[in-house]
Amino acid sequence: MKDIFFCPEESNFYSNCLENFVLRNSSDAECVEFGSGDGSPVISSLLRNKFEGVIHGFELNDSACKVANSTIDEYNLTEKYVISNSSLFESSHLEADYLVANPPYLPAPDEDIYMPLLFGGVDGASITNELLSLGYENVVVLVSSYSNPKSTIDHAKENGYSVSNFTILPLKFGYYSSEPKVKKHIEELRKHKMAFYSGDYYFLAGVLFQKDSAREVDLSNELTQAITSL
């Protein structure tokens, strides 16, 4: 379905990050998820782990939300995964141990692109940075190397976060990022050292940001070096 985000490799990576950074360490955590999509990454993680907490998801795409809730029902996960067809930014602030997201990160001059809900602002980092302004103690997000990653790391620091853990996946430009309008814009960002990629490949980092009071190490410099090395 073209109106639902589809990239198995990226979804599997997000799922693995959730398992490694959240589910295996905090088996009874309360989580809030921004942009649940069709729910497949979280559902896959829940089926593979003994998680006793609850994940409250928010998804604006009607079609994706319906698919997600149907699958949640099918696997009897309704007590662990609850998705609302609404925006986290417009909801009452939910108390949670973690905020998790594979946020929209496509940079473009405007949101007139293949899938407008994937628009991450002119530099691709706007929504990610906004999530890091909500004040959650622990935040797990995917950060793209072509979406002004330095600004996200700097913004996190300004909001009291350190990088506690991260993992990186090389990905090939796909259907959405290869749209001529988007690709041309990313090329312009690279000229200003706001996008980093090589040929048809970019890096996607799964990052665990934690408030300074909660973290034990700060890997911000290591993340910056890794994600801008292309």
N, C-alpha and C positions, 0 to 999 in steps of 0.2 A: 504494500500500500504506500503510494508516493507521499501521502500526507502524514505518514508516521516515520520518524527518524529510523534509519536502518543502516547499521554498520556493525556486523557481528564482532569484528576484531576489537573495536573500541568498546563495545558493550561488555565483552568478556574481560577486557582490561579493567574497566570500572568495577565489575563484579569482584575481581580478584583483589582490587584495592580495598573494597568494602570489607572483604573477609579478613585481609591481613591487618588493616588499620583499626577495624571496629569490632566485627562479630567475634573474632577469636580472642580478643582482649577484654571485651566488655559484653559478656553473654546476656546481660539483662538491661542493657542500655536503652534509654529513650532517645530516638533519633528523629530528626526532621529532614526530609529530602526535598530539594528544590528541583523541579523538572523531572518527574518520574518516567516520562515517555510511556512505552508499552509495559513498563515494569519488569521486563525480563532480567536485567542485571541483578536486581534485588531478589527477585523470586528464585533465580538460580543459586544465589548465595544462601538464602534461607533454607533451600532444600538440601544444601550440602553441610549445613552447620546446625548445631544445637543452640539456637538463639531463643532466649526467653523474653526478650524485650519487645518493643513496639517501634515500628517505623511509620511515621506520618508523612505521606507523600503529597506533593502539590503538582498538578499538571494542567496547563491551560488548553492543550490540544484535546478536543472532545473525543475524537476517534481513538487516540492513544489511550485516553483515560478509560474508555469503554473496554478496549482490549485488555488493558491491565487488570481491571476489576473482574473481568470474566475469567482470566487466568488465575487470579488470586482465589476466586471461588472454587475453581476446578481443583486446586491443590490444597484446599482447606487452610488457607493462610490468613483468613479474614481477621483473626485476633492478633496477628503479628504485623500485617502490612495493610494500612488504610490510606487510600488515595482519594484526595478531593479534587474536583474539577475547578480549581481556583488558583490564584497566585499567592505564594507565600508572602510576598511583599505587601499584599493587601489584607492579609489575615491578622488576627490578634497574635501577638508574639507568643509562640509556644515554648514552654520550658522544655529543654532537651539537653542531653549530655553531648550529642553530636549534631552538627549540621553536615549533611553529605550532598554532593551534587556532581553531575557531569553537566556543567552549565553551558548555555549557548556561548560559543566563542568565535563565531565567524566574523572577521572584520569586513566591512563594506562601507561605501559612502552613505548608504541608507538601507532600510530593511526590505527593499524591493528585490528580493533574491528568491531562489528556488523554494526555500522554506523559511518564511519570515521569522518563525519562532526560534531559528538558530542564530539570528543576528545578535552579535555580542557587542554592538557599538562600533564606532568608527575604527577603533584600534583592536576590537575583539575582547578587551579585558573589562569592559564596563560592568557587566553583570557579575562576573567573578569578584571584582573589587567591591561591588555593592553587598555581596554576600558576606564578605569579610568585614563589613561595617555593622553587622547585626549583633555582634557581641557574644556569640556562642563560644563556649570554652574550647571546644575542639571542632575543627572544620576539616573535612576531607573533600577536596575538589580536584578535578582534572584541569591542568594548565597546559595550554598549547604554546609551542615555541614560536608560532607565527602570530600570536595575539598579545604582543607587548608584555612578555612574561616578567621583565624587570620591574615594570610598574606594579604588577600584582605582588611581587615579593616585597617591594618597598612599601606598598600600601598596607600589607599585612604587618610589617614592622611598626608602621605608624599607628596601627590599631592594637598594638601590644602582643602580636603573634610572633612565634618563632617556628621554624621548620623542624619538626621532630623526626619525620621520616619521609622518604619519597622513593618512587620507582619510576623508571622511564621506559617508554615503548616507542621505537621508531615506526612511523606510520606513513603510508603512501597517500598523497593527496587523493581524495575520493570524489564522489559525485557532487557533493555540496561545495567543497573547497576548490574544485576544478572549474566551477562556473566562471566563464571568462571575466565577468565583472568583478567577482571576488578575487580570482587569481591575480588580476591586474592590480587590484588594490593592495594585496599582500606584497606584491613586488615593490610597490611604492613604499610600503612600511619598512621593507628591508633596507631601502636606501637611507632611511633615518634610524637604522639599528633598533627598530621596533618589532621586526619579524626576523626569525632565524630558521632557515631551511636549506637543504642542498638538493638540487635537481627536483625530483618529484617526492622527496621525503622530508618530513618534519618530525619533531619529537613531541610526544604527549606525556606529561608527567602526572602521576598520581601523587598528591601531596597531603600530608597530615600537618596542618597548622594547629598549634596549641598556644593558648595564652601563656605568657612567660611564667606565671605562677605554677603551671602544670607541667612544663617541659623539663627535660633533663639535659638535652643537648640542643644546639642550634645549628642546623645544616643549611642555613640560608645561602651562605657563600658557595657551598658545594652544589646546591641546586641551581644557582645562577650560572655557575661555570658549566654545569652539565647541559642545561637546557638551551644555552646560547652557543654551544660548541660547534654547531653545523655551519 
